[in-house]
């Protein structure tokens, strides 16, 4: 279908169309099914009250397998005819995914009336983890901006928002055990910005907002490097006991926590304990990247301590690919990003039962320059070429890491770092259209994807972005007109 992003697993058009005027939405008795009926009316632009004047859209739960025998909880089947429509799914999550497909199908007939084309869709995701990592530490984004990001994620069937909450420039989550982290290091960001942080209530509301759209929030406390905000608030975390100065630059790799200082382990237990207690989802991210001034032995012990603390708090562990240098317990999720680094530690980790989350920087780092003339994008020089829309789309996750079988891949997560993203317009210009491309890579079967097909379908999305007041980059190779 020319209007669907991500492309469903199986889609077949038939004759006719279903007018939206007078369409009623009927769902099961549970509170969530009734909420989804209201969501469906909103997405389709229907009147709040059900009407008996037209046809019916029926939402129903059905435990049948999805396309090609898929057992994903997100699987759904959608059938639209001139007489009505039916959306069936294994779970309410599947119903929600089907409703986002329905919303994209809305078009106008020859008389300008809103209609749904007659179609049969059988769909399920390729990967369960379809994510976006959003850096709110270098530049802080208020909750309403994050909610708008979540809205776009949900439209493209993304399932995980990974919030990079801490870094050298700022600490963005209030924690009861360590109030100075936000009282002192919640202020400031890169440059002269005022910064900010989320209160625990704001963080819970963000998670609830995401959960209503079937997006899980994964918080990250990045350690043992990227920790100047922590040592700026608590001087006892560095030798000598004096707090470090506030940092508003872009340099990385200079800061660290020291495992052998007596205050470090209690700090980790307090912070990860509070983060775990405030997290509705099942994962906590421990960071672990770009620690340039720590020996391998101390680093390995640090990672294993963080892993033990998070696991003891009842959460599963995610970390950047450097944590594969430690002897990781089975089930750890390792996030691959540095494409030119030796991947032998990743292969060892996977052999030991770890799972791999794919975020290759040359494909899905969405803060990178679109092209050589892009004045606002991130530039790593000769080590990283620009990342255009086609680069984000045209790659195969199962072949991303040599020597690792696709069965070890848990999903795909785009990332956007905010060193050079000071405001909402810049944020969305860097996200769109590449976020849609990453979403299709994560959802759609490899055999169904093609650049030409995607380029035609994503072009139509630009009209919807304009309607929602979102900026985007008009990448070459797409006829945006």
Secondary structure, 3 states (H helix, E strand, C coil): CCCCCCCCCEEEEEEEEEECCCCEEECCCCHHHHHHHHHHHHHHCCCCCCCCCCCEEEEEECCCCCHHHCCCCCCEEEEEECCEEEEEECCHHHHHHHHHHHHHHEEECCCCCEEEEEEEEEECCCCCEEEEEEECCCCCCCHHHHHHHHHHHHHCCCCEEEEECECCCCECECCCCCCHHHHCCCECCCCCCCECCECHHHHHHHHHHHHHCCCEEEEEEEECCCCHHHHHHCHHHCCCCCCCCCCCCCCCCCCCCCCCCHHHHHHHHHHHHHHHHHCCCCEEEEECCCCCCCCHHHHHHHHHHHHHHHHHCCCEEEEEHHHHHCCCCCCCEEEECCCCCCCHHHHHHHHCCCEEEECCHHHHECCECCCCCCCCCECCHHHCCCCCHHHHHCCCHHHCCCCCCHHHEEEEEEEECCCCCCCHHHHHHHHCCHHHHHHHHHHCCHHHCCHHHHHHHHHHHHHHHHHCCCCCCCCCCCCCC
